[in-house]
Amino acid sequence: NDSICTQNELELDLLLMLLSHFHCVNRYCVTLAHLLIQPWHHFHDRIAGMLEFESDERVIEFLYQGSMYRCDNLEYESDYCEFNRKCLFALAKIGTQDAIKAIKNVSDVENSIVANHALKIIEQYGLA
């Protein structure tokens, strides 16, 4: 919590490594989800990847926001990035009605790349 409150990116990097190494991500899903679209760090893609394998209903809203987040504060610039896709796949993995509704909402956004990817996930997982 101190690392998050002080927005210490170096400590957050270390914490993410430790959570992965010791397989403790599931205990901190909600905390990590809050960081998903915070602009002060560059670990969005890594956090989305960690959440992608947890299938925790408590993070649906954060994944929804992440799936539409413009990734311009990563180490590389892009209108669309792997981060958005990971958020959509995490929603599909959760698979509840709320998660499916979030994916369908993303399929209607202006960013055609993200919307098309959401449509592919809907088709791939038979969520229509």
GROMACS elastic network, one bead per residue, 0.5 to 0.9 nm:
[ bonds ]
;  ai    aj funct       b0    kb
    1     4     6  0.50879   500
    1     5     6  0.60210   500
    1     6     6  0.84771   500
    1    31     6  0.87060   500
    2     5     6  0.50489   500
    2     6     6  0.59676   500
    2     7     6  0.81010   500
    2     8     6  0.82862   500
    3     6     6  0.53297   500
    3     7     6  0.56960   500
    3     8     6  0.50340   500
    3     9     6  0.75295   500
    3    10     6  0.85852   500
    3    11     6  0.59421   500
    3    12     6  0.61440   500
    3    15     6  0.88067   500
    4     8     6  0.64636   500
    4     9     6  0.82717   500
    4    11     6  0.86817   500
    4    12     6  0.72287   500
    4    35     6  0.83151   500
    5     8     6  0.78962   500
    6     9     6  0.88933   500
    7    10     6  0.89935   500
    7    11     6  0.87026   500
    7    12     6  0.80922   500
    7    40     6  0.66703   500
    7    41     6  0.76991   500
    8    11     6  0.55302   500
    8    12     6  0.62487   500
    8    13     6  0.87538   500
    8    40     6  0.86910   500
    8    41     6  0.82954   500
    9    13     6  0.61141   500
    9    14     6  0.87152   500
    9    40     6  0.76737   500
    9    41     6  0.57626   500
    9    42     6  0.79215   500
    9    43     6  0.87110   500
   10    13     6  0.51289   500
   10    14     6  0.64931   500
   10    15     6  0.87566   500
   11    14     6  0.50824   500
   11    15     6  0.61299   500
   11    16     6  0.86095   500
   12    16     6  0.60757   500
   12    17     6  0.85605   500
   12    41     6  0.84285   500
   12    43     6  0.86230   500
   13    16     6  0.52622   500
   13    17     6  0.63655   500
   13    18     6  0.87759   500
   13    43     6  0.76224   500
   14    17     6  0.51299   500
   14    18     6  0.62384   500
   14    19     6  0.86727   500
   15    18     6  0.50417   500
   15    19     6  0.60751   500
   15    20     6  0.85482   500
   16    19     6  0.51495   500
   16    20     6  0.62156   500
   16    21     6  0.85223   500
   16    25     6  0.85226   500
   16    32     6  0.89941   500
   16    43     6  0.88514   500
   16    46     6  0.82910   500
   16    47     6  0.78670   500
   16    50     6  0.89431   500
   17    20     6  0.52411   500
   17    21     6  0.60159   500
   17    22     6  0.85830   500
   18    22     6  0.59681   500
   18    23     6  0.81557   500
   18    24     6  0.81526   500
   19    22     6  0.54494   500
   19    23     6  0.57804   500
   19    25     6  0.54310   500
   19    26     6  0.89963   500
   19    28     6  0.84516   500
   20    23     6  0.50468   500
   20    24     6  0.65295   500
   20    25     6  0.63915   500
   20    50     6  0.76855   500
   21    24     6  0.79157   500
   22    25     6  0.83245   500
   23    26     6  0.77173   500
   24    27     6  0.56734   500
   24    28     6  0.71137   500
   25    28     6  0.53348   500
   25    29     6  0.60257   500
   25    32     6  0.83063   500
   25    50     6  0.69454   500
   25    51     6  0.76895   500
   25    54     6  0.76696   500
   26    29     6  0.53395   500
   26    30     6  0.87415   500
   26    50     6  0.89970   500
   26    51     6  0.82087   500
   26    54     6  0.61229   500
   26    55     6  0.89930   500
   26    56     6  0.80414   500
   27    30     6  0.82275   500
   27    31     6  0.88614   500
   28    31     6  0.52812   500
   28    32     6  0.60869   500
   28    33     6  0.84771   500
   29    32     6  0.51496   500
   29    33     6  0.59437   500
   29    34     6  0.86843   500
   29    50     6  0.85921   500
   29    51     6  0.66510   500
   29    54     6  0.76492   500
   29    56     6  0.72756   500
   29    58     6  0.81104   500
   29    59     6  0.71886   500
   30    34     6  0.63026   500
   30    35     6  0.88641   500
   30    56     6  0.85399   500
   30    58     6  0.66861   500
   30    59     6  0.60522   500
   30    62     6  0.88293   500
   31    34     6  0.53396   500
   31    35     6  0.68909   500
   32    35     6  0.51906   500
   32    36     6  0.65472   500
   32    47     6  0.66363   500
   32    48     6  0.87609   500
   32    50     6  0.87468   500
   32    51     6  0.78779   500
   33    36     6  0.50452   500
   33    37     6  0.82329   500
   33    47     6  0.76375   500
   33    48     6  0.81175   500
   33    51     6  0.75617   500
   33    58     6  0.89190   500
   33    59     6  0.60001   500
   33    60     6  0.89033   500
   33    61     6  0.89233   500
   33    62     6  0.57604   500
   33    63     6  0.73515   500
   34    37     6  0.73283   500
   34    38     6  0.74843   500
   34    59     6  0.84317   500
   34    62     6  0.67792   500
   35    38     6  0.51544   500
   35    39     6  0.85569   500
   35    41     6  0.85110   500
   35    43     6  0.87426   500
   35    44     6  0.76514   500
   35    47     6  0.78776   500
   35    62     6  0.87948   500
   36    39     6  0.87842   500
   36    43     6  0.81335   500
   36    44     6  0.55090   500
   36    45     6  0.83934   500
   36    47     6  0.64545   500
   36    48     6  0.68750   500
   36    62     6  0.68442   500
   36    63     6  0.76687   500
   36    65     6  0.84836   500
   36    66     6  0.63931   500
   37    40     6  0.89225   500
   37    41     6  0.89709   500
   37    44     6  0.67083   500
   37    62     6  0.79728   500
   37    65     6  0.75277   500
   37    66     6  0.60714   500
   37    69     6  0.69439   500
   37    71     6  0.89576   500
   38    41     6  0.68549   500
   38    44     6  0.81864   500
   39    42     6  0.76397   500
   39    44     6  0.89076   500
   39    73     6  0.66241   500
   39    74     6  0.89811   500
   40    73     6  0.84181   500
   41    44     6  0.75333   500
   41    73     6  0.79859   500
   41    74     6  0.81407   500
   42    45     6  0.79732   500
   42    46     6  0.87696   500
   42    73     6  0.66561   500
   42    74     6  0.51532   500
   42    75     6  0.67149   500
   43    46     6  0.52520   500
   43    47     6  0.61203   500
   43    48     6  0.85665   500
   43    74     6  0.75358   500
   44    47     6  0.52224   500
   44    48     6  0.60992   500
   44    49     6  0.85523   500
   44    66     6  0.85828   500
   44    71     6  0.83391   500
   44    74     6  0.74735   500
   44    83     6  0.66332   500
   45    48     6  0.51482   500
   45    49     6  0.61680   500
   45    50     6  0.86833   500
   45    74     6  0.83141   500
   45    81     6  0.84821   500
   45    82     6  0.68726   500
   45    84     6  0.82382   500
   45    86     6  0.77572   500
   46    49     6  0.50519   500
   46    50     6  0.62620   500
   46    51     6  0.87445   500
   46    83     6  0.80139   500
   47    50     6  0.50185   500
   47    51     6  0.62099   500
   47    52     6  0.84708   500
   47    83     6  0.87118   500
   48    51     6  0.51155   500
   48    52     6  0.59288   500
   48    63     6  0.78773   500
   48    66     6  0.81473   500
   48    83     6  0.61914   500
   48    84     6  0.82395   500
   48    85     6  0.89756   500
   48    86     6  0.58017   500
   48    87     6  0.58689   500
   48    90     6  0.79489   500
   49    52     6  0.50387   500
   49    53     6  0.71418   500
   49    83     6  0.77268   500
   49    86     6  0.60990   500
   49    87     6  0.79516   500
   49    90     6  0.83884   500
   50    53     6  0.60510   500
   50    54     6  0.72500   500
   51    54     6  0.52646   500
   51    55     6  0.71811   500
   51    56     6  0.79472   500
   51    59     6  0.84370   500
   51    63     6  0.86135   500
   51    86     6  0.85239   500
   51    87     6  0.80249   500
   51    90     6  0.67406   500
   52    55     6  0.67270   500
   52    86     6  0.62447   500
   52    87     6  0.67434   500
   52    88     6  0.86216   500
   52    89     6  0.66263   500
   52    91     6  0.78551   500
   52    93     6  0.75411   500
   52    94     6  0.88875   500
   53    56     6  0.88551   500
   53    90     6  0.69315   500
   53    93     6  0.79569   500
   54    90     6  0.79330   500
   54    93     6  0.85923   500
   54    94     6  0.83024   500
   55    58     6  0.89579   500
   55    59     6  0.85172   500
   55    90     6  0.65620   500
   55    91     6  0.76507   500
   55    92     6  0.88162   500
   55    93     6  0.59240   500
   55    95     6  0.83217   500
   56    59     6  0.60136   500
   56    60     6  0.76053   500
   56    90     6  0.88626   500
   56    94     6  0.64843   500
   57    60     6  0.56394   500
   57    61     6  0.89077   500
   57    91     6  0.86923   500
   57    94     6  0.64008   500
   57    95     6  0.88445   500
   57    96     6  0.77021   500
   57    98     6  0.85987   500
   57    99     6  0.78692   500
   58    61     6  0.77737   500
   58    62     6  0.86553   500
   59    62     6  0.53215   500
   59    63     6  0.62044   500
   59    64     6  0.86086   500
   59    91     6  0.88803   500
   60    63     6  0.51600   500
   60    64     6  0.60695   500
   60    65     6  0.86570   500
   60    90     6  0.85908   500
   60    91     6  0.65508   500
   60    94     6  0.81212   500
   60    98     6  0.74083   500
   60    99     6  0.59698   500
   60   102     6  0.77721   500
   61    64     6  0.50034   500
   61    65     6  0.62565   500
   61    66     6  0.85410   500
   61    98     6  0.88740   500
   61    99     6  0.83409   500
   61   102     6  0.78843   500
   62    65     6  0.51120   500
   62    66     6  0.60500   500
   62    67     6  0.85724   500
   62    87     6  0.86854   500
   63    67     6  0.59775   500
   63    68     6  0.87948   500
   63    84     6  0.86526   500
   63    86     6  0.87571   500
   63    87     6  0.50664   500
   63    88     6  0.71275   500
   63    90     6  0.73005   500
   63    91     6  0.67088   500
   63    99     6  0.88921   500
   63   102     6  0.86732   500
   64    67     6  0.51897   500
   64    68     6  0.68964   500
   64    69     6  0.88502   500
   64    87     6  0.69854   500
   64    88     6  0.73908   500
   64    91     6  0.75658   500
   64    99     6  0.80725   500
   64   102     6  0.58252   500
   64   103     6  0.72877   500
   64   105     6  0.87022   500
   64   106     6  0.75972   500
   65    68     6  0.55520   500
   65    69     6  0.61797   500
   65    87     6  0.85881   500
   66    70     6  0.83705   500
   66    83     6  0.75607   500
   66    84     6  0.61196   500
   66    86     6  0.89426   500
   66    87     6  0.60311   500
   66    88     6  0.84189   500
   67    70     6  0.86706   500
   67    83     6  0.73251   500
   67    85     6  0.66605   500
   67    86     6  0.77124   500
   67    87     6  0.50674   500
   67    88     6  0.57834   500
   67   103     6  0.85236   500
   67   106     6  0.73591   500
   67   114     6  0.75194   500
   67   118     6  0.89230   500
   68    80     6  0.88693   500
   68    84     6  0.64211   500
   68    87     6  0.88453   500
   68   106     6  0.70109   500
   68   109     6  0.80320   500
   68   111     6  0.81291   500
   68   114     6  0.70212   500
   68   115     6  0.88773   500
   69    72     6  0.88471   500
   69    80     6  0.86482   500
   69    83     6  0.85748   500
   69    84     6  0.69160   500
   70    73     6  0.81098   500
   70    78     6  0.78383   500
   70    79     6  0.61958   500
   70    80     6  0.68149   500
   70    81     6  0.82395   500
   70    84     6  0.83041   500
   71    74     6  0.58563   500
   71    76     6  0.82865   500
   71    77     6  0.68123   500
   71    78     6  0.63041   500
   71    79     6  0.66795   500
   71    80     6  0.67254   500
   71    81     6  0.65319   500
   71    83     6  0.75920   500
   71    84     6  0.81711   500
   72    75     6  0.81655   500
   72    76     6  0.72867   500
   72    77     6  0.51824   500
   72    78     6  0.63174   500
   72    79     6  0.73672   500
   73    76     6  0.76693   500
   73    77     6  0.73677   500
   74    77     6  0.66106   500
   74    78     6  0.87169   500
   77    80     6  0.86118   500
   77    81     6  0.84925   500
   78    81     6  0.60954   500
   79   111     6  0.83065   500
   79   113     6  0.83216   500
   80    83     6  0.80121   500
   80    84     6  0.68418   500
   80    85     6  0.85505   500
   80   111     6  0.84773   500
   80   113     6  0.67308   500
   80   114     6  0.67774   500
   81    84     6  0.57753   500
   81    85     6  0.70515   500
   81   114     6  0.89277   500
   82    85     6  0.51347   500
   82    86     6  0.61534   500
   82    87     6  0.87077   500
   83    86     6  0.51818   500
   83    87     6  0.63770   500
   83    88     6  0.88316   500
   84    87     6  0.52059   500
   84    88     6  0.64174   500
   84    89     6  0.87939   500
   84   114     6  0.71795   500
   85    88     6  0.50898   500
   85    89     6  0.61800   500
   85    90     6  0.85414   500
   85   114     6  0.76850   500
   85   117     6  0.71896   500
   85   118     6  0.81372   500
   86    89     6  0.50842   500
   86    90     6  0.60558   500
   86    91     6  0.86114   500
   87    90     6  0.50780   500
   87    91     6  0.63185   500
   87    92     6  0.87525   500
   88    91     6  0.50930   500
   88    92     6  0.62891   500
   88    93     6  0.86552   500
   88   102     6  0.87189   500
   88   103     6  0.65284   500
   88   106     6  0.86546   500
   88   117     6  0.82725   500
   88   118     6  0.67121   500
   88   121     6  0.76084   500
   89    93     6  0.61021   500
   89    94     6  0.86349   500
   89   118     6  0.88482   500
   89   121     6  0.73360   500
   90    93     6  0.50286   500
   90    94     6  0.62889   500
   90    95     6  0.86703   500
   90    99     6  0.88650   500
   91    94     6  0.51422   500
   91    95     6  0.63571   500
   91    96     6  0.83414   500
   91    98     6  0.89148   500
   91    99     6  0.51706   500
   91   100     6  0.69631   500
   91   102     6  0.76102   500
   91   103     6  0.69555   500
   92    96     6  0.82319   500
   92    99     6  0.66973   500
   92   100     6  0.66034   500
   92   103     6  0.75247   500
   92   121     6  0.73780   500
   92   122     6  0.80930   500
   92   125     6  0.73263   500
   92   127     6  0.84141   500
   93    96     6  0.86499   500
   93    99     6  0.86246   500
   94    99     6  0.64438   500
   94   100     6  0.84778   500
   95    98     6  0.79408   500
   95    99     6  0.56812   500
   95   100     6  0.60389   500
   95   127     6  0.85905   500
   96    99     6  0.51144   500
   96   100     6  0.61715   500
   96   101     6  0.84820   500
   97   100     6  0.51225   500
   97   101     6  0.60034   500
   97   102     6  0.85663   500
   98   101     6  0.50344   500
   98   102     6  0.62098   500
   98   103     6  0.88103   500
   99   102     6  0.50661   500
   99   103     6  0.64477   500
   99   104     6  0.87640   500
  100   103     6  0.51248   500
  100   104     6  0.62416   500
  100   105     6  0.86092   500
  100   122     6  0.81265   500
  100   127     6  0.67549   500
  100   128     6  0.87230   500
  101   104     6  0.50523   500
  101   105     6  0.61319   500
  101   106     6  0.86650   500
  102   105     6  0.50414   500
  102   106     6  0.62984   500
  102   107     6  0.87702   500
  103   106     6  0.50707   500
  103   107     6  0.63811   500
  103   115     6  0.89431   500
  103   118     6  0.59405   500
  103   119     6  0.81140   500
  103   121     6  0.81352   500
  103   122     6  0.73909   500
  104   107     6  0.50515   500
  104   108     6  0.69950   500
  104   115     6  0.88032   500
  104   118     6  0.70317   500
  104   119     6  0.75455   500
  104   122     6  0.74614   500
  104   127     6  0.87028   500
  104   128     6  0.83911   500
  105   108     6  0.55061   500
  105   109     6  0.71144   500
  105   115     6  0.87222   500
  105   118     6  0.87429   500
  106   109     6  0.53818   500
  106   110     6  0.89477   500
  106   114     6  0.72518   500
  106   115     6  0.57023   500
  106   116     6  0.89939   500
  106   118     6  0.62363   500
  106   119     6  0.85158   500
  107   110     6  0.87891   500
  107   112     6  0.83927   500
  107   114     6  0.72383   500
  107   116     6  0.64429   500
  107   117     6  0.76105   500
  107   118     6  0.50318   500
  107   119     6  0.56098   500
  107   122     6  0.87476   500
  108   111     6  0.86180   500
  108   112     6  0.85620   500
  108   115     6  0.59684   500
  108   116     6  0.88920   500
  108   118     6  0.87968   500
  108   119     6  0.89922   500
  109   112     6  0.70996   500
  109   114     6  0.76018   500
  109   115     6  0.57559   500
  110   113     6  0.87649   500
  110   114     6  0.83942   500
  110   115     6  0.72704   500
  111   114     6  0.55802   500
  111   115     6  0.61099   500
  111   116     6  0.85638   500
  112   116     6  0.57973   500
  112   117     6  0.83626   500
  113   116     6  0.52665   500
  113   117     6  0.62498   500
  113   118     6  0.87125   500
  114   117     6  0.51246   500
  114   118     6  0.62376   500
  114   119     6  0.86992   500
  115   118     6  0.50931   500
  115   119     6  0.62876   500
  115   120     6  0.87553   500
  116   120     6  0.62432   500
  116   121     6  0.86901   500
  117   120     6  0.50100   500
  117   121     6  0.62920   500
  117   122     6  0.86449   500
  118   121     6  0.51006   500
  118   122     6  0.62020   500
  118   123     6  0.86579   500
  119   122     6  0.50105   500
  119   123     6  0.62187   500
  119   124     6  0.85060   500
  120   123     6  0.50668   500
  120   124     6  0.58764   500
  120   125     6  0.84596   500
  121   125     6  0.59007   500
  121   126     6  0.80274   500
  121   127     6  0.79401   500
  122   125     6  0.55010   500
  122   126     6  0.57155   500
  122   128     6  0.59986   500
  123   126     6  0.50215   500
  123   127     6  0.64744   500
  123   128     6  0.68872   500
  124   127     6  0.78806   500
  125   128     6  0.85384   500
